[in-house]
Every structure is written in C-alpha cells, then in structure tokens.
Amino acid sequence: MANSSLRENNAKNTKLTTKESVILLISVCVVGFCTIIYELLIGTVSSYFLGDSVKQFSLVIGLTMTAIGAGTLLSRTIVKNLIYNFIVIEILLAVIGGLSVPVLYFAYTVKELYYPAMCIMIFAIGCLIGLEIPLLTRIMESYYDLRNNISNVLSLDYLGAFFATMTFPFLLLPFLGVFETSLFAGFLNLTVAALNFYWFRDKLSVKKSLKLILASVLVFLFLALAFFMSPALMRFWERNVFADRVIFSKQTKYQKVVMTKNKDDIRMYIDGNIQFSSVDEHRYHELLVHIPMSLAAHMENILVLGGGDGMAVREILKYGGVRKITLVDLDKEITNFASQNAYMRKINQDSLLNPKVEIINADAFSFVQNSGKIYDIIISDLPDPNNTSLARLYSKEFYKIVRGKLSKQGVFVTQATSPFFSPEAYWCINETLKAAGYKHTYPYHVYVPSFGSWGFVMASNIKYDINNIKISAPAKYIDFETALKAFVIEKDTVRDDIKPSSMSDSVILRYYLAGWRHWN
C-alpha cells in the first residue's frame, strides 16, 4: 500500500501537459539515437586499433547489453525525483559518452590499458542507458496508459536507433570522424538534459535547479573545449603514436589516413597500419608488378584491385604494350589524395593522371562480380585480411570470380601478407587459390625493410616457367637474379595442413590475426 501511495503521489507531482509529453517523446528518440552512436563509435575505434571487427563489435554489443540490463535493474532504486534523476543521467551520459572516443584514443597509447578502458567506458555508458528508458516510461505514466506508453517509448527509441545507423556511416563518420562524432553525441545528450530542464523546471526545487544548471554549464564548456581543441588533441595523439612528423591526417568515409615525413622518408598509414615507405616501397611494387608482367603472354588490358596510391600503376606504365589500366579502389579520398597531393604525385610519378588509367571507386568484390570484361593481368594490391570485410577478398569465392575474368593465358597476382610474421595466412592464400580452381600457383616473397619479409602469390591456368622471367622495364631493385631468388621460400616459413578460406569459413582471418598477435 505504501509503494502504491508513493507512485500515486509521484504521478500527481509529475502530471504532464501535452507539450511536456511531446518533449519526453522527442527525448526518447534522441536517447535511442545516442545509444547506437556510442556502440558504433566504440566498435569502430576498436576495429581501427585492434582489427577483427567481428570480435570488437561482438564485445561492444555484448557488454553494452549486459550493462543496459544492469542499469535497468538499478532503475528500481530510483523511486522519486524522476525528472531530476533523468536529467542527471543525461548530463552524465553527455560527459562519459562524449569523451568515450578521446579516452580510448589516449588509452591506445599504452596498449595494455585499452581493453580495461574500453570495458569501463562501455559498462558506464550501458548502465546509464539502462536507467534512461525505465525512468522515461515511469514519468510518462501520468499521460499514457501502460499499453500506449510502452509502445510509444519503444517505437521512438527504435526510430532513434534507425536514424543513428543511417547517419553514422553516411554523414557523421565522413564529415566529423570518430573523435568529433563522440563529442557531438555528448552535446545531444546535454541538449536533452537542457530541454527537459526548461520544460520541467517548475517541478524542480531551487536547489536542484541550481545543481543542474551548474553541472550542465561545466559539461558544456568541457565538451566545447574538447571539440574546439580536437585538431590539436589529434596532433598530440599522432605525435605519440607515430614516430615521425605527421604531415597529413584525414578520416575518410572508410578509414583513417595518416602521412608522416622524416627527412626523405614519406610514410602512409591506414587505420594505424603502414601502407608504404617511400624509401623502400619500390621493392614491394616491383615484385608485385614486374614478375607477372614479365611472364604474361599479353598485357594490353590490366585490372588493379586496391592500389589507390598509384604506385603499382606507376610500375605497369613502364610497359609500352599496356593499352588500358582499370584501377578499382573503394575509397575515393585515397585516389584523389594520390592524384593531388604533391608528395604522392612525386612518388607515384603522376601515374593516376595518365590517360591510359581509368579510376573506379567501388568495392572490389562487387566490381569484379559485375564486370563483363576480360583482363590479361589482374593485380590485387588490397590491404591485409585483418577484418571480415577484407577477408572475403581473400576467399575461394572471390578468387573463382577473378579467375573467370582472366583471359585464357592470363595471370593473377595478389599481395599475401608476410610469410615470416603470419606464415599460416600466407600459405592459406596459396591453398585458397588452388581451391578456387587455378591450376598453377607461384608463391614468392621479398625483403622490404619497412615491412620485413613480404609475400605474394601468382596464379594462372597455364604453366609459366619462372626461369623465363625477363625484366625489360627500368627498375631500382628487381632483375633476373633477384626475381629467381624471390621464389626460394625459406624452409622455416613453410606450413602444411593449411585450410583454404571461404566466405562461410573465413580461416584466413583467424590465421592472420593469430600470426600478427604473436609478434605484437
């Protein structure tokens, strides 16, 4: 009876007008939006830093749902001052959620701290989210009956979640990046707090109102300062993560791109992983390009998958017999950068501006699958298979599609990660090509100082004699002797009993992560 009387008194004290109920419904929608944004942000940042996106998002979603459940249980302990407590929760979410990505970025500078920091952030955010909806539902009891109340709250919460999933990849990530997006979401939570304070201020005591105003102003100033200082904070972070001076940094729709400079050494990183060093990239690209080019029966029509930096294309253009090069790279920002940046243009020798080159910004899998053209040589210069999206580009199914686009005497070659640091992944690529139906595979490798030993696998449907390699194009490193030596695979890096990778069983991802985890 006492609990029933308490609820009745609480309902009377928080009797809602139509406008107030609309404010609460809007709050529900924004709350749902921010909930998903925080999950997406933490999952994305963890995938950037640690790879294995499935694992990272699974951890984030699992921990968040558990924390939401804990928060929902904790909501039982709040029996009065519902509106005041709801506003307090929004202010706490604004500061904790808003600073979640900055905290994770700086935790990554001491990698042992990253997972503890991530778990603490997720649990704190999840508990606060778990408190929100029960409180909103109880506040709105005085305006809607239970059936309509629950349906209104849940439907608007899901609507907010839908808006989050649509705006995050297409608007927030490309235009703000993960760092500023988390601060933006924090501002949204703070806006909800301010909106509810304004409309329900007559239901709050003077003392509580002053506390809320002071807390909101402090959090606003803190978030605003962090937003204003975010470029400087990112530069500070980059100086701690990258050994050399950062001369370019940009978050694209798909990835974080950083370029550094140390004397004559220009390096590019994508999501923290080195893509090339100008000092020795020629070793990698010459081995990738000149071996298949020197063996192929024809070279008129060439397809390059990835390679948006233009360096593989630079090597291909050294052959006068090439008539058309189609470069397919997912990220338009990368190909634009390689075409316009002075450092990149000097390194790739303006290869992407050559009239023989057609640049198509599309997913490699979809492009090859839908292409009706046949190519003499297909070169895969894609990033390592460190997440599920990339791993499908090293699958049996993808390699089968590629094989169908090769001319009868055509040659396919792919970069294949390091046979020393991740030998199982390297030999998995070789086995996957065999499983895809290629009659002949040719594993080879080269030492690149920036990377260490780096591997490639060439595949064809007719047999080519590697002793017939003739390097006719100008090259800094490769010649007949170094080309032959590349096919000598050291015994201690050879692996047997390796499974091929497929779309349904992405063993390449497990091999890759296990190999690099050992060395990291």
VEXVEX-506066 format. One record per residue (C-alpha): residue in three letters; x, z, y. Coordinates in steps of 0.5 Angstrom, whole numbers, plus 500, padded with zeros to 3 digits. Example, Ala and Ser with C-alpha at 12.3 -4.5 7.8 and 13.67 -1.06 7.14 Angstrom:
<pts>
ALA525516491
SER527514498
</pts>
This chain:
<pts>
MET500500500
ALA506502505
ASN509495503
SER502491504
SER501495511
LEU508493513
ARG507486512
GLU501486516
ASN504490522
ASN510484522
ALA505479521
LYS501481527
ASN507482531
THR509475530
LYS503472531
LEU504464532
THR502459537
THR501452535
LYS507451539
GLU511456536
SER509454529
VAL512447531
ILE519450534
LEU519453527
LEU518447523
ILE523443527
SER528449526
VAL526448518
CYS528440519
VAL535442522
VAL537447518
GLY536442512
PHE540437515
CYS546442517
THR545445510
ILE547438507
ILE552436512
TYR556442510
GLU556441503
LEU558434504
LEU564436509
ILE567441504
GLY566436498
THR569430503
VAL575434505
SER577437498
SER577430496
TYR581428501
PHE586433500
LEU586434492
GLY583428489
ASP578428483
SER572427488
VAL567429482
LYS571435481
GLN571437488
PHE563435489
SER561439483
LEU565445485
VAL562445492
ILE555444490
GLY555449484
LEU558454489
THR553453494
MET547453490
THR549460487
ALA551462494
ILE544460496
GLY541464490
ALA545470492
GLY542469500
THR535468497
LEU535475494
LEU539478500
SER533476504
ARG528481500
THR532487504
ILE530484511
VAL523487512
LYS522487519
ASN525483526
LEU525477522
ILE525472528
TYR531476531
ASN535476524
PHE533469523
ILE537467530
VAL543472528
ILE543468522
GLU543461526
ILE549464530
LEU553466524
LEU552459521
ALA554456527
VAL561459528
ILE562459520
GLY559452518
GLY562449525
LEU569452523
SER569450516
VAL573444516
PRO578446521
VAL579452517
LEU580448511
TYR585443514
PHE589449516
ALA589452509
TYR591446506
THR598447510
VAL599453505
LYS596449499
GLU595456495
LEU590458500
TYR586452500
TYR581454494
PRO580461496
ALA579459503
MET574454500
CYS570458496
ILE570464501
MET567459506
ILE562456501
PHE560463499
ALA559465506
ILE555459508
GLY551458502
CYS549466503
LEU547464510
ILE543458508
GLY539462502
LEU537467508
GLU534462512
ILE528459508
PRO525465506
LEU525468513
LEU522462516
THR517462511
ARG515469512
ILE515468519
MET510462519
GLU505466514
SER501468520
TYR500461522
TYR499457515
ASP496459508
LEU501460503
ARG500453500
ASN501449506
ASN506454508
ILE511453502
SER509445502
ASN511444510
VAL517448509
LEU520445503
SER518438505
LEU521438512
ASP527442509
TYR528436504
LEU527431510
GLY532434514
ALA537433508
PHE535426507
PHE537425515
ALA543428513
THR545424507
MET543417512
THR547419518
PHE553422515
PRO557416512
PHE554411517
LEU554415523
LEU558422523
LEU564420519
PRO566414522
PHE565416529
LEU566423529
GLY571424523
VAL570430519
PHE573435524
GLU568434529
THR562433525
SER563440522
LEU563443530
PHE557438531
ALA553441525
GLY555448528
PHE552446535
LEU546444531
ASN545451528
LEU547454535
THR541450538
VAL536452533
ALA538459535
ALA537458542
LEU531454541
ASN528460537
PHE530465542
TYR527461548
TRP520461545
PHE520468541
ARG524472547
ASP517476548
LYS517478541
LEU525481542
SER527487545
VAL531487551
LYS537490548
LYS536485542
SER536479547
LEU542481551
LYS546481544
LEU543474542
ILE545472549
LEU552474549
ALA553472542
SER550465543
VAL555464549
LEU561466546
VAL560462540
PHE558456544
LEU564457548
PHE568458542
LEU565451539
ALA566447545
LEU573449546
ALA575447539
PHE571441540
PHE575439546
MET582441543
SER580438537
PRO585432538
ALA591437540
LEU589441534
MET589435529
ARG596433532
PHE599440531
TRP596440524
GLU599433523
ARG606435525
ASN606441520
VAL603436514
PHE607430516
ALA615431516
ASP615425522
ARG612424528
VAL605421528
ILE604415532
PHE597413530
SER591417527
LYS584415525
GLN579417521
THR575410519
LYS568410515
TYR572411508
GLN579414509
LYS584418514
VAL589413516
VAL596416519
MET602412521
THR609416522
LYS615414525
ASN622417524
LYS628412527
ASP627405524
ASP622408518
ILE615407519
ARG610410514
MET603409513
TYR599415509
ILE591414507
ASP588421506
GLY595424505
ASN598419500
ILE604415502
GLN602407502
PHE609405504
SER615406508
SER618400512
VAL625402509
ASP624400502
GLU616397502
HIS620390500
ARG622393493
TYR615394492
HIS611388494
GLU617383492
LEU616386485
LEU608386485
VAL608378488
HIS614374486
ILE614376479
PRO607373478
MET608367483
SER615365479
LEU611365473
ALA604362474
ALA603355473
HIS599354479
MET599358486
GLU594354490
ASN589359490
ILE590366490
LEU586372491
VAL589379493
LEU585385492
GLY587391497
GLY593390500
GLY590390507
ASP597392510
GLY598385509
MET605386506
ALA603382499
VAL600377503
ARG607376507
GLU611375501
ILE605370498
LEU606366504
LYS613365503
TYR611359498
GLY609353500
GLY605351495
VAL600356497
ARG593353500
LYS589359500
ILE589366500
THR583371500
LEU584378502
VAL579383500
ASP580390503
LEU574395503
ASP576398510
LYS575393516
GLU579398520
ILE585397516
THR585390516
ASN584390524
PHE590395524
ALA594391520
SER593385525
GLN593388531
ASN598394531
ALA605392534
TYR609396528
MET604393523
ARG605386525
LYS612386526
ILE613389518
ASN608384515
GLN610378520
ASP603377522
SER601375515
LEU594376516
LEU593372522
ASN596366518
PRO590360518
LYS591360510
VAL589367510
GLU581369509
ILE580376510
ILE573379507
ASN572386508
ALA568388502
ASP568392495
ALA573389490
PHE568390484
SER562387488
PHE566381491
VAL570379484
GLN563380480
ASN559376485
SER565371487
GLY564364484
LYS571361485
ILE577361480
TYR583363482
ASP590361480
ILE593368481
ILE590375482
ILE594381485
SER591388485
ASP594392490
LEU589397490
PRO590405491
ASP591409485
PRO586411481
ASN585418484
ASN577418484
THR572416480
SER570410485
LEU577407485
ALA578409477
ARG572404476
LEU577398479
TYR582400473
SER576400468
LYS576395462
GLU569392465
PHE573390472
TYR579387468
LYS574383464
ILE570380470
VAL577379473
ARG579375467
GLY573371468
LYS575369475
LEU582366473
SER584359471
LYS586358464
GLN593358466
GLY592364471
VAL596370472
PHE593377474
VAL598383476
THR596390478
GLN600396481
ALA600401476
THR602408479
SER608411476
PRO611410469
PHE615417470
PHE610421474
SER604419471
PRO606415464
GLU599416461
ALA596413467
TYR601407467
TRP600406459
CYS593407460
ILE592401465
ASN596396460
GLU592398454
THR585397458
LEU588390460
LYS588389452
ALA582392451
ALA579387457
GLY581381453
TYR588379456
LYS592376450
HIS598378453
THR601384458
TYR607385461
PRO609392464
TYR615392469
HIS617397474
VAL622398480
TYR625404483
VAL622405490
PRO626411494
SER620413498
PHE615413491
GLY620414485
SER619409479
TRP613405480
GLY610401475
PHE606394475
VAL602390469
MET602383469
ALA597380464
SER595373462
ASN591369457
ILE597364455
LYS604367454
TYR609367459
ASP617367458
ILE620372463
ASN626369461
ASN624363465
ILE623367472
LYS626363478
ILE625367484
SER625361489
ALA623364495
PRO627368500
ALA627376498
LYS631382500
TYR631385493
ILE629381487
ASP633376484
PHE633374477
GLU637380474
THR633385478
ALA627381475
LEU629382468
LYS631389469
ALA624391471
PHE621389464
VAL626394461
ILE622400460
GLU626407459
LYS624410452
ASP622417455
THR617414459
VAL613410454
ARG607413451
ASP603411445
ASP596413442
ILE593412449
LYS586410450
PRO583404454
SER579406460
SER572404461
MET566405466
SER563410462
ASP569414460
SER574414466
VAL580416462
ILE585413467
LEU582418472
ARG584424467
TYR591421465
TYR592420473
LEU590427475
ALA594431469
GLY600427471
TRP601428478
ARG598435478
HIS604437473
TRP609434478
ASN605437484
</pts>
